[in-house]
């Protein structure tokens, strides 16, 4: 039976006794398992699914995406510094316009409120809160090699301001008919993705400023709780990643504990995601050593993946692990197959690929694959 994407209540199979039994089995399965090794876990919930078009932040959604039958939903993004150009003042015009356009279709909406490092408003940085300063080492970022200052992930005052943004957005949008998912972010030094600066100077500075896994885990839980409360009708998802080993813990410790917390406290309402799906992502069909991707595998289908980059960029071949030469169609098809092998609920694919001649047939085939899974 097909599940309507417009439903605001997530269907739950089984009764409470069955749920308790499932949780007990999961706890037992995790007790002696290593984070890197995949576990055969099945969640008994329905999640928003299919292909989601990853559009540019603050830009109008291309009309062709809204009429593309292979596209289940649209990822709509806006940045904190644009949403709140001054303290206590909000500008919702972009989101209002895009929501209105998308709601005229049968597409789902996945909302990203970008409050990572590059999106933090100047008025917050000038408040005298404790800052972490680093040089952007991402060569594919527009701010490559720029000096960036961000509040500490666990700073109480900064967390309060983030929660204010989330609360105001929830009050405005939780009743939107097409909105099915909202992202939560906590270790986000650059964008809405998980990113923790990790060179030698960064590690020294983190430790000097009092970093601990407990502080970061607590901050992530606060953001998840705030997002769940602000958007009670949506599924909340979070992109996770590793913590630098030199900070003293296993790289997957924080992500695993945060995800376990959200899954247990908000059953059926949380999705864990990785935003770096590429041709060099560990393939669960071929390897049991999945690294941080084990968090995605172990929580399927309450999981999702976003393409690391667009396949149209054959100059860098970034989606192919920078292995040259590369072909757009072959890259896109290969990466999608790896994502589907993780049995994720949905994939976020760059709009430029979905609108391309090479992406048309690939997206149709992928949509049919998702439909087949949901009908079984």
DRENDO-1510 file (C-alpha; in Angstrom, 1 decimal, always signed):
<recs>
REC; n; res; u; v; w
REC; 1; UNK; +0.0; +0.0; +0.0 .
REC; 2; UNK; +1.4; +3.4; -1.0 .
REC; 3; UNK; +1.9; +5.9; +1.8 .
REC; 4; UNK; +0.8; +9.5; +1.1 .
REC; 5; UNK; +3.7; +12.0; +1.3 .
REC; 6; UNK; +1.2; +14.5; +2.6 .
REC; 7; UNK; +0.4; +12.6; +5.7 .
REC; 8; UNK; +1.5; +14.5; +8.8 .
REC; 9; UNK; +1.4; +11.5; +11.1 .
REC; 10; UNK; +4.1; +8.8; +10.6 .
REC; 11; UNK; +2.5; +5.4; +10.4 .
REC; 12; UNK; +3.7; +2.9; +13.0 .
REC; 13; UNK; +3.4; -0.8; +12.4 .
REC; 14; UNK; +2.6; -3.0; +15.4 .
REC; 15; UNK; +1.5; -2.1; +18.9 .
REC; 16; UNK; +3.5; -0.9; +21.9 .
REC; 17; UNK; +4.5; -4.4; +23.0 .
REC; 18; UNK; +6.0; -5.1; +19.6 .
REC; 19; UNK; +7.9; -1.8; +19.8 .
REC; 20; UNK; +9.3; -2.6; +23.2 .
REC; 21; UNK; +10.4; -6.0; +21.8 .
REC; 22; UNK; +12.1; -4.4; +18.9 .
REC; 23; UNK; +14.0; -2.0; +21.1 .
REC; 24; UNK; +15.1; -4.9; +23.4 .
REC; 25; UNK; +16.4; -6.7; +20.3 .
REC; 26; UNK; +18.3; -3.7; +19.1 .
REC; 27; UNK; +20.0; -3.1; +22.5 .
REC; 28; UNK; +21.0; -6.7; +22.5 .
REC; 29; UNK; +22.4; -6.5; +19.0 .
REC; 30; UNK; +24.4; -3.4; +19.8 .
REC; 31; UNK; +25.8; -4.6; +23.1 .
REC; 32; UNK; +28.8; -6.5; +21.6 .
REC; 33; UNK; +29.0; -4.9; +18.2 .
REC; 34; UNK; +31.7; -2.6; +16.9 .
REC; 35; UNK; +30.5; +0.7; +15.4 .
REC; 36; UNK; +32.3; +0.0; +12.1 .
REC; 37; UNK; +30.6; -3.4; +11.5 .
REC; 38; UNK; +27.1; -3.3; +9.9 .
REC; 39; UNK; +24.2; -4.7; +11.8 .
REC; 40; UNK; +21.0; -6.2; +10.4 .
REC; 41; UNK; +18.5; -3.8; +11.7 .
REC; 42; UNK; +15.0; -3.1; +10.4 .
REC; 43; UNK; +12.9; -0.1; +11.6 .
REC; 44; UNK; +9.1; -0.5; +11.6 .
REC; 45; UNK; +8.2; +3.0; +10.5 .
REC; 46; UNK; +7.5; +4.8; +7.3 .
REC; 47; UNK; +9.7; +7.7; +6.3 .
REC; 48; UNK; +9.6; +10.3; +3.5 .
REC; 49; UNK; +11.2; +8.7; +0.5 .
REC; 50; UNK; +12.5; +8.9; -3.0 .
REC; 51; UNK; +14.6; +11.5; -4.8 .
REC; 52; UNK; +15.0; +14.9; -3.3 .
REC; 53; UNK; +16.4; +17.7; -5.5 .
REC; 54; UNK; +19.1; +19.6; -3.8 .
REC; 55; UNK; +18.7; +23.2; -4.9 .
REC; 56; UNK; +20.9; +26.3; -4.3 .
REC; 57; UNK; +20.5; +28.2; -1.1 .
REC; 58; UNK; +18.4; +31.3; -1.5 .
REC; 59; UNK; +17.7; +30.7; -5.2 .
REC; 60; UNK; +14.3; +30.0; -6.8 .
REC; 61; UNK; +13.5; +26.3; -7.3 .
REC; 62; UNK; +13.7; +25.6; -11.1 .
REC; 63; UNK; +10.2; +25.1; -12.5 .
REC; 64; UNK; +11.3; +21.9; -14.3 .
REC; 65; UNK; +12.0; +20.2; -11.0 .
REC; 66; UNK; +8.4; +21.0; -9.8 .
REC; 67; UNK; +7.0; +19.1; -12.8 .
REC; 68; UNK; +9.5; +16.3; -12.8 .
REC; 69; UNK; +7.6; +13.1; -11.9 .
REC; 70; UNK; +10.9; +11.3; -10.8 .
REC; 71; UNK; +11.4; +13.9; -8.1 .
REC; 72; UNK; +9.6; +13.2; -4.8 .
REC; 73; UNK; +10.7; +16.3; -3.0 .
REC; 74; UNK; +12.7; +19.6; -3.0 .
REC; 75; UNK; +15.4; +20.5; -0.5 .
REC; 76; UNK; +14.9; +24.2; +0.3 .
REC; 77; UNK; +17.8; +26.0; +1.9 .
REC; 78; UNK; +18.2; +29.5; +3.4 .
REC; 79; UNK; +20.9; +30.9; +5.7 .
REC; 80; UNK; +20.7; +32.4; +9.2 .
REC; 81; UNK; +22.4; +35.6; +8.2 .
REC; 82; UNK; +19.7; +36.2; +5.6 .
REC; 83; UNK; +16.8; +34.9; +7.7 .
REC; 84; UNK; +17.9; +37.2; +10.6 .
REC; 85; UNK; +19.9; +40.1; +9.2 .
REC; 86; UNK; +19.5; +41.9; +12.6 .
REC; 87; UNK; +18.8; +40.5; +16.1 .
REC; 88; UNK; +15.1; +39.9; +16.6 .
REC; 89; UNK; +14.3; +40.7; +12.9 .
REC; 90; UNK; +13.3; +37.9; +10.5 .
REC; 91; UNK; +13.0; +37.8; +6.7 .
REC; 92; UNK; +10.9; +34.9; +5.6 .
REC; 93; UNK; +10.2; +36.1; +2.1 .
REC; 94; UNK; +12.3; +33.6; +0.2 .
REC; 95; UNK; +11.0; +30.6; +2.1 .
REC; 96; UNK; +7.4; +31.8; +1.9 .
REC; 97; UNK; +7.7; +32.1; -1.9 .
REC; 98; UNK; +9.3; +28.8; -2.4 .
REC; 99; UNK; +6.9; +27.0; -0.1 .
REC; 100; UNK; +3.9; +28.5; -1.9 .
REC; 101; UNK; +5.3; +27.3; -5.3 .
REC; 102; UNK; +6.1; +23.8; -4.1 .
REC; 103; UNK; +2.8; +23.4; -2.3 .
REC; 104; UNK; +1.0; +23.8; -5.6 .
REC; 105; UNK; +2.5; +20.5; -6.6 .
REC; 106; UNK; +2.6; +17.1; -5.0 .
REC; 107; UNK; +6.2; +17.5; -3.9 .
REC; 108; UNK; +7.5; +17.1; -0.4 .
REC; 109; UNK; +9.7; +19.8; +1.1 .
REC; 110; UNK; +12.8; +19.2; +3.1 .
REC; 111; UNK; +13.9; +22.4; +4.9 .
REC; 112; UNK; +17.5; +23.3; +5.8 .
REC; 113; UNK; +17.9; +26.3; +8.0 .
REC; 114; UNK; +21.6; +27.0; +7.5 .
REC; 115; UNK; +23.1; +28.0; +10.8 .
REC; 116; UNK; +26.7; +26.7; +10.2 .
REC; 117; UNK; +29.8; +28.8; +10.3 .
REC; 118; UNK; +29.4; +30.5; +7.0 .
REC; 119; UNK; +25.8; +31.4; +7.7 .
REC; 120; UNK; +26.2; +32.9; +11.2 .
REC; 121; UNK; +25.1; +36.5; +11.3 .
REC; 122; UNK; +27.6; +39.2; +12.2 .
REC; 123; UNK; +25.5; +40.5; +15.0 .
REC; 124; UNK; +25.9; +37.2; +16.9 .
REC; 125; UNK; +29.7; +37.1; +16.4 .
REC; 126; UNK; +30.0; +40.6; +17.9 .
REC; 127; UNK; +28.3; +39.7; +21.2 .
REC; 128; UNK; +31.5; +38.7; +22.9 .
REC; 129; UNK; +30.8; +35.0; +23.1 .
REC; 130; UNK; +33.7; +32.5; +23.0 .
REC; 131; UNK; +34.8; +31.8; +19.4 .
REC; 132; UNK; +36.8; +29.2; +17.6 .
REC; 133; UNK; +39.0; +30.6; +14.8 .
REC; 134; UNK; +40.2; +28.5; +11.9 .
REC; 135; UNK; +41.2; +28.6; +8.2 .
REC; 136; UNK; +38.8; +26.9; +5.8 .
REC; 137; UNK; +40.6; +23.9; +4.4 .
REC; 138; UNK; +37.8; +22.9; +2.0 .
REC; 139; UNK; +39.2; +23.5; -1.5 .
REC; 140; UNK; +35.8; +23.2; -3.0 .
REC; 141; UNK; +34.3; +25.9; -0.8 .
REC; 142; UNK; +33.9; +29.5; -2.0 .
REC; 143; UNK; +35.5; +30.5; +1.3 .
REC; 144; UNK; +38.6; +28.3; +0.8 .
REC; 145; UNK; +41.6; +29.5; +2.8 .
REC; 146; UNK; +39.5; +32.3; +4.4 .
REC; 147; UNK; +39.7; +32.9; +8.2 .
REC; 148; UNK; +36.5; +32.0; +9.9 .
REC; 149; UNK; +35.2; +32.5; +13.4 .
REC; 150; UNK; +32.4; +30.4; +14.9 .
REC; 151; UNK; +30.9; +30.1; +18.4 .
REC; 152; UNK; +31.9; +27.0; +20.3 .
REC; 153; UNK; +29.4; +24.3; +19.4 .
REC; 154; UNK; +28.5; +24.0; +23.1 .
REC; 155; UNK; +28.4; +27.7; +24.0 .
REC; 156; UNK; +25.2; +28.3; +26.0 .
REC; 157; UNK; +24.4; +31.7; +24.6 .
REC; 158; UNK; +25.0; +30.7; +21.0 .
REC; 159; UNK; +22.8; +27.6; +21.5 .
REC; 160; UNK; +20.0; +29.8; +22.8 .
REC; 161; UNK; +20.1; +32.0; +19.7 .
REC; 162; UNK; +20.1; +29.0; +17.4 .
REC; 163; UNK; +17.1; +27.6; +19.3 .
REC; 164; UNK; +15.3; +31.0; +18.9 .
REC; 165; UNK; +15.8; +30.8; +15.1 .
REC; 166; UNK; +14.5; +27.2; +15.1 .
REC; 167; UNK; +11.5; +28.1; +17.3 .
REC; 168; UNK; +10.4; +31.1; +15.1 .
REC; 169; UNK; +10.8; +29.0; +11.9 .
REC; 170; UNK; +8.7; +26.2; +13.5 .
REC; 171; UNK; +5.9; +28.5; +14.5 .
REC; 172; UNK; +5.8; +29.8; +10.9 .
REC; 173; UNK; +6.2; +26.5; +8.9 .
REC; 174; UNK; +5.2; +23.4; +10.9 .
REC; 175; UNK; +1.7; +23.6; +9.5 .
REC; 176; UNK; +2.8; +23.8; +5.9 .
REC; 177; UNK; +1.1; +20.9; +4.1 .
REC; 178; UNK; +4.2; +19.8; +2.0 .
REC; 179; UNK; +6.8; +20.1; +4.7 .
REC; 180; UNK; +7.9; +16.6; +5.7 .
REC; 181; UNK; +11.5; +17.0; +7.0 .
REC; 182; UNK; +13.6; +19.6; +8.8 .
REC; 183; UNK; +17.3; +19.4; +9.5 .
REC; 184; UNK; +19.1; +19.8; +12.8 .
REC; 185; UNK; +22.8; +20.7; +13.0 .
REC; 186; UNK; +25.3; +20.8; +15.8 .
REC; 187; UNK; +28.9; +20.2; +14.7 .
REC; 188; UNK; +28.7; +22.5; +11.7 .
REC; 189; UNK; +31.8; +24.7; +11.3 .
REC; 190; UNK; +31.1; +25.6; +7.7 .
REC; 191; UNK; +27.6; +24.7; +6.4 .
REC; 192; UNK; +24.6; +22.6; +7.5 .
REC; 193; UNK; +26.9; +19.5; +7.2 .
REC; 194; UNK; +28.9; +17.9; +10.0 .
REC; 195; UNK; +32.3; +19.6; +9.9 .
REC; 196; UNK; +34.9; +19.8; +12.7 .
REC; 197; UNK; +38.2; +21.6; +11.8 .
REC; 198; UNK; +41.0; +19.1; +12.4 .
REC; 199; UNK; +44.6; +20.3; +11.6 .
REC; 200; UNK; +47.2; +20.4; +14.3 .
REC; 201; UNK; +46.4; +24.0; +15.3 .
REC; 202; UNK; +42.7; +23.3; +15.3 .
REC; 203; UNK; +43.2; +20.3; +17.7 .
REC; 204; UNK; +45.3; +22.4; +20.1 .
REC; 205; UNK; +42.7; +25.1; +20.1 .
REC; 206; UNK; +39.8; +22.7; +20.7 .
REC; 207; UNK; +41.5; +21.3; +23.7 .
REC; 208; UNK; +42.5; +24.7; +25.0 .
REC; 209; UNK; +38.9; +25.8; +24.8 .
REC; 210; UNK; +37.7; +22.8; +26.7 .
REC; 211; UNK; +36.4; +20.4; +24.1 .
REC; 212; UNK; +34.9; +17.1; +25.3 .
REC; 213; UNK; +32.7; +14.6; +23.6 .
REC; 214; UNK; +30.2; +15.0; +26.4 .
REC; 215; UNK; +29.8; +18.7; +25.7 .
REC; 216; UNK; +29.4; +18.1; +22.0 .
REC; 217; UNK; +26.9; +15.3; +22.5 .
REC; 218; UNK; +24.9; +17.5; +24.9 .
REC; 219; UNK; +24.8; +20.3; +22.4 .
REC; 220; UNK; +23.6; +18.0; +19.7 .
REC; 221; UNK; +20.8; +16.7; +21.9 .
REC; 222; UNK; +19.7; +20.2; +22.7 .
REC; 223; UNK; +19.4; +21.1; +19.0 .
REC; 224; UNK; +17.5; +17.9; +18.2 .
REC; 225; UNK; +15.1; +18.5; +21.1 .
REC; 226; UNK; +14.5; +22.1; +20.1 .
REC; 227; UNK; +13.9; +21.1; +16.5 .
REC; 228; UNK; +11.5; +18.3; +17.5 .
REC; 229; UNK; +9.5; +20.7; +19.7 .
REC; 230; UNK; +9.4; +23.5; +17.0 .
REC; 231; UNK; +8.4; +21.1; +14.2 .
REC; 232; UNK; +6.1; +18.5; +15.9 .
REC; 233; UNK; +4.6; +17.4; +12.6 .
REC; 234; UNK; +7.8; +16.8; +10.7 .
REC; 235; UNK; +10.6; +14.2; +10.7 .
REC; 236; UNK; +13.9; +15.7; +11.9 .
REC; 237; UNK; +17.1; +14.7; +10.3 .
REC; 238; UNK; +20.8; +15.3; +11.0 .
REC; 239; UNK; +23.9; +14.9; +8.9 .
REC; 240; UNK; +26.6; +13.3; +11.0 .
REC; 241; UNK; +30.3; +12.6; +10.6 .
REC; 242; UNK; +33.5; +11.7; +12.5 .
REC; 243; UNK; +35.3; +13.6; +15.3 .
REC; 244; UNK; +39.0; +13.9; +14.8 .
REC; 245; UNK; +40.7; +11.0; +16.6 .
REC; 246; UNK; +43.3; +13.3; +18.2 .
REC; 247; UNK; +40.5; +14.8; +20.3 .
REC; 248; UNK; +40.6; +11.7; +22.4 .
REC; 249; UNK; +37.7; +9.5; +21.4 .
REC; 250; UNK; +36.7; +7.0; +18.8 .
REC; 251; UNK; +35.7; +8.9; +15.6 .
REC; 252; UNK; +32.2; +7.5; +15.6 .
REC; 253; UNK; +31.5; +7.9; +19.3 .
REC; 254; UNK; +29.7; +11.2; +19.2 .
REC; 255; UNK; +27.6; +10.5; +16.1 .
REC; 256; UNK; +26.6; +7.0; +17.4 .
REC; 257; UNK; +25.5; +8.3; +20.8 .
REC; 258; UNK; +23.6; +11.3; +19.4 .
REC; 259; UNK; +21.8; +9.1; +16.8 .
REC; 260; UNK; +20.9; +6.5; +19.4 .
REC; 261; UNK; +19.5; +9.2; +21.7 .
REC; 262; UNK; +17.3; +10.6; +18.9 .
REC; 263; UNK; +16.1; +7.2; +17.7 .
REC; 264; UNK; +15.1; +6.1; +21.2 .
REC; 265; UNK; +13.5; +9.4; +22.3 .
REC; 266; UNK; +11.7; +10.1; +19.1 .
REC; 267; UNK; +10.9; +6.8; +17.5 .
REC; 268; UNK; +9.8; +7.2; +13.9 .
REC; 269; UNK; +10.6; +10.9; +13.8 .
REC; 270; UNK; +14.4; +11.0; +13.2 .
REC; 271; UNK; +16.6; +10.3; +10.2 .
REC; 272; UNK; +20.4; +10.1; +10.2 .
REC; 273; UNK; +22.2; +11.3; +7.1 .
REC; 274; UNK; +25.6; +11.5; +5.5 .
REC; 275; UNK; +26.3; +14.3; +3.1 .
REC; 276; UNK; +29.3; +12.9; +1.3 .
REC; 277; UNK; +28.0; +10.0; -0.8 .
REC; 278; UNK; +30.5; +9.4; -3.7 .
REC; 279; UNK; +32.1; +6.7; -5.8 .
REC; 280; UNK; +34.6; +6.0; -3.0 .
REC; 281; UNK; +32.0; +5.6; -0.3 .
REC; 282; UNK; +32.4; +2.1; +1.3 .
REC; 283; UNK; +29.9; -0.2; -0.5 .
REC; 284; UNK; +28.0; -2.3; +2.0 .
REC; 285; UNK; +27.6; -5.0; -0.6 .
REC; 286; UNK; +31.3; -5.5; -0.7 .
REC; 287; UNK; +32.7; -4.5; +2.7 .
REC; 288; UNK; +31.8; -4.7; +6.4 .
REC; 289; UNK; +34.2; -1.9; +7.3 .
REC; 290; UNK; +32.0; +1.1; +6.7 .
REC; 291; UNK; +33.5; +3.6; +9.1 .
REC; 292; UNK; +31.0; +6.4; +9.9 .
REC; 293; UNK; +28.7; +5.0; +7.2 .
REC; 294; UNK; +28.0; +2.2; +9.6 .
REC; 295; UNK; +25.7; +4.6; +11.4 .
REC; 296; UNK; +23.7; +4.9; +8.2 .
REC; 297; UNK; +23.6; +1.2; +7.6 .
REC; 298; UNK; +22.7; +0.3; +11.2 .
REC; 299; UNK; +19.7; +2.7; +11.2 .
REC; 300; UNK; +18.2; +1.9; +7.8 .
REC; 301; UNK; +15.7; +2.8; +6.6 .
REC; 302; UNK; +15.7; +5.8; +9.0 .
REC; 303; UNK; +18.6; +7.1; +7.1 .
REC; 304; UNK; +19.4; +9.2; +4.0 .
REC; 305; UNK; +22.4; +10.3; +1.9 .
REC; 306; UNK; +23.3; +13.4; +0.0 .
REC; 307; UNK; +25.6; +13.5; -3.0 .
REC; 308; UNK; +29.1; +14.9; -2.1 .
REC; 309; UNK; +29.1; +16.9; -5.4 .
REC; 310; UNK; +27.4; +17.1; -8.7 .
REC; 311; UNK; +28.3; +14.7; -11.4 .
REC; 312; UNK; +28.4; +17.4; -14.1 .
REC; 313; UNK; +31.7; +18.6; -12.7 .
REC; 314; UNK; +34.1; +16.4; -14.7 .
REC; 315; UNK; +37.0; +18.9; -14.3 .
REC; 316; UNK; +37.6; +18.0; -10.7 .
REC; 317; UNK; +35.9; +14.5; -10.8 .
REC; 318; UNK; +35.1; +15.2; -7.1 .
REC; 319; UNK; +32.2; +12.8; -7.1 .
REC; 320; UNK; +34.6; +10.1; -8.4 .
REC; 321; UNK; +37.1; +10.6; -5.6 .
REC; 322; UNK; +39.0; +13.0; -7.9 .
REC; 323; UNK; +40.0; +10.1; -10.0 .
REC; 324; UNK; +40.4; +11.2; -13.6 .
REC; 325; UNK; +39.0; +10.9; -16.2 .
REC; 326; UNK; +35.4; +10.6; -15.2 .
REC; 327; UNK; +32.0; +10.5; -17.0 .
REC; 328; UNK; +29.0; +12.3; -15.6 .
REC; 329; UNK; +26.4; +9.6; -16.3 .
REC; 330; UNK; +28.7; +6.7; -15.1 .
REC; 331; UNK; +29.5; +8.6; -11.9 .
REC; 332; UNK; +25.9; +9.5; -11.1 .
REC; 333; UNK; +24.7; +5.9; -11.8 .
REC; 334; UNK; +27.5; +4.3; -9.7 .
REC; 335; UNK; +27.0; +6.6; -6.7 .
REC; 336; UNK; +23.2; +6.2; -6.7 .
REC; 337; UNK; +23.7; +2.4; -6.7 .
REC; 338; UNK; +25.9; +2.7; -3.6 .
REC; 339; UNK; +23.4; +4.9; -1.9 .
REC; 340; UNK; +20.6; +2.5; -2.7 .
REC; 341; UNK; +22.7; -0.4; -1.3 .
REC; 342; UNK; +22.5; +1.3; +2.1 .
REC; 343; UNK; +18.7; +1.0; +1.9 .
REC; 344; UNK; +18.2; +4.7; +2.7 .
REC; 345; UNK; +14.8; +6.2; +2.7 .
REC; 346; UNK; +15.8; +8.9; +0.3 .
REC; 347; UNK; +18.7; +10.4; -1.7 .
REC; 348; UNK; +19.5; +14.1; -2.1 .
REC; 349; UNK; +20.7; +14.7; -5.7 .
REC; 350; UNK; +22.0; +18.0; -7.1 .
REC; 351; UNK; +19.4; +19.8; -9.2 .
REC; 352; UNK; +21.9; +20.3; -12.0 .
REC; 353; UNK; +22.2; +16.5; -12.4 .
REC; 354; UNK; +18.4; +15.9; -12.3 .
REC; 355; UNK; +17.9; +18.5; -15.0 .
REC; 356; UNK; +20.7; +17.2; -17.3 .
REC; 357; UNK; +20.1; +14.9; -20.3 .
REC; 358; UNK; +22.3; +12.2; -18.7 .
REC; 359; UNK; +20.3; +12.4; -15.4 .
REC; 360; UNK; +16.8; +12.0; -16.9 .
REC; 361; UNK; +16.8; +8.2; -17.4 .
REC; 362; UNK; +18.9; +7.6; -14.3 .
REC; 363; UNK; +16.5; +9.5; -12.1 .
REC; 364; UNK; +13.5; +7.7; -13.6 .
REC; 365; UNK; +15.1; +4.3; -12.9 .
REC; 366; UNK; +16.0; +5.4; -9.3 .
REC; 367; UNK; +12.4; +6.7; -8.7 .
REC; 368; UNK; +11.1; +3.3; -9.8 .
REC; 369; UNK; +13.5; +1.5; -7.5 .
REC; 370; UNK; +12.2; +3.6; -4.5 .
REC; 371; UNK; +8.6; +3.1; -5.5 .
REC; 372; UNK; +9.2; -0.7; -5.7 .
REC; 373; UNK; +10.7; -0.7; -2.2 .
REC; 374; UNK; +7.8; +1.2; -0.7 .
REC; 375; UNK; +5.2; -1.0; -2.3 .
REC; 376; UNK; +6.8; -4.2; -0.8 .
</recs>
